Amino acid sequence: MVDRSGTPLVQMRDISVAFGGVKAVDHVSVDLYPGEVVGLLGHNGAGKSTLIKVLSGAYQGTGEILIDGKPVEITNPRDARANNIETIYQTLALADNLDATSNLFLGRELVTPMGLVDDAAMEAECRKIMGQLNPNFQKFHEPVSALSGGQRQSVAIARAVYFNARILIMDEPTAALGPHETQMVAELIQQLKAQGIGIFLIDHDVHSVMELCDRASVMKNGQLVGTVNIPDVTDDDLLSMIILGKMPGASAA
Amino acid sequence: MAHPTSQGLPAQASRNWLQKLELDMRLLGMIGAFVLLCIGFDLFTDGRFLTPRNIFNLTIQTVSVAIMACGMVFVIVTRHIDLSVGALLATCSAIMAMTQTQILPYMLDFGLNHPATWIITILVGLLAGTIIGAFQGLLIGYLTIPAFIVTLGGFLVWRNVAWYLTGGQTIGPLDENFRRLGGINGTLGETWSWVLGVVLTIAALWVLWTSRQARARHGFVVKPLWAQGVLSAIFAAAILGFVAILNAYEIPSRRLERMFEARGEVMPEGLTMGYGVPFSVLILIAVAIVLTVVARRTRFGRYIFATGGNPDAAELSGINTRKLTVKVFALMGFLCTLSAVVASARLANHSNDIGTLDELRVIAAAVIGGTALSGGLGTIYGAVLGALIMQALQSGMAMVGVDAPFQNIVVGAVLVLAVLIDILYRKKVGA
């Protein structure tokens, strides 16, 4: 069981994001403890991705973000990385014209003492991490545009886990994957959990959230419906939260 | 690496043979086209095209456009465009012309042809070009005005700033030392050209060898030793052959006599001297090497290509794409000044129409050289080769006696055709 007695790894308090007049995220608060997987659920357009992009530095919102109980300023993706927050975007955010190695180290290249990028050293590291994540992966010298959906996904995952993330954001990580690869991602999540990494998992699939997550926060129309402990709820409870925006037991009470 | 099943097929085997050299097939195609073009013109001109003299001239005529084309590769790779390079060249040229003929000699009392004049002039020019380029980059990167618009405006602005600065007059003659950077008036001479050729050859072989070593150290597959040997031999032959050709262009004996007279000496009987590598070509070689290293081996270069491939991904990877845009355009401005130095020194004057239509030649050179306007793809050596092909076409047709309108019609058609071939090639290899 996840120990929730200490300070949360991440606290997002009272976050709001507006695009023009539309409130995409409306006073939402969520938190995350070390070694915990928190699922973010909701319809398309419910505001899950927007909320999480505030944490990864892609969007600016109002409200407060605390890491280890200390308030931090995250105004761009560089700030997020400095706080050991890594993100696997739904779009994967890969530069299609570069190879897997260049994408893995993009923005954090290894350099030689002369300040030039050290391609051989980076490729060696890339082969190591890809060997763990996706042993069949061989296309190290081709642009990632030539890779399959699953291979691209594993490059994006490798990029997030290689740099000692403490907080990992996964935006529909299994959307492009087959059953076998999905199973691998599930195993990876268990591994990372065991290392004490906190994970926000955005997913459409209630079933996989029930399987992978410790808690789930459900959003509807930019607002937080509520956060529940997974062991305390059923698939149907989650579904009614997503569709009707009602907390389980609310109708019974 | 080949599948065991495919080894028996001869077609496959010959492809593997080429693949083992790990050469860029696209580059080979371009070099092939260039060689065919040269041989064709040579046949039509009864052997006048491929003479040391004409190759020398072709080389120095290419330099100005080629230098800017190198910078244009970075601009286009980041999904921008720069329509102002010809006008910017004119402004930089005008600033430098005024500096070396008016400000330094008379206002600051340096006198004519002072030994420091050319250096100060170039520094002033480089500063101006870089600042103007950075300013345009700022408008594009931070104020998010499309590059097309900013540089279209710049095209009008800088062309006429140049006009205003000189009052529309031809400014000259330029400083004597400055003029040595134009081409024929300043060359390395035979001995130093050979020294340069040998140094470049050793450097090229060293780079090939160390990159092989680095890959071997990490236990990656490296190309077979014979392939390494062939590649090294090709490089050495290309570099030394180029030097040999430029050295073979002999300084006319009357001119040589005058050079000795100027120094108060008498020319020894029967002496011949080759021109060797012009300083302007030396500048182009330096620019091409430095920018190739920048493109391939620096973070800055990596970010340029990443931004061109997927701007959002680059931004999310923590790359400051706005600052990158400013840097790329500042570099473009810097290179425009270098081109301005070469172009005005070659003409010995600053004329009001200097660099007219250069923006189109530069973009065409980069595009013929394989730079994709959709961004993310392009090479420096491709752009240099593209500039060379354009110049060869132009002067080859002039030598054959093709009418001026037809020359431009052909160049335009070739540009479109080159891009079409490139698109078909990329579709075929799926890149």
Interface residues (C-beta under 8 A of the other chain):
Chain A: S56 A58 N76 P77 R78 R81 T87 Y89 T91 L92 A93 L94 A95 D96 N97 L98 S102 L106 G107 R108 E109 V111 G115 L116 V117 D119 A120 A121 E123 A124 P143 A146
Chain B: S211 A214 R215 R217 H218 G219 F220 V293 R297 T298 R299 R302 Y303 F305 A306 T307 G308 G309 N310 D312 A313 A314 E315 L316 S317 G318 I319 N320 G376 L377 G430 A431
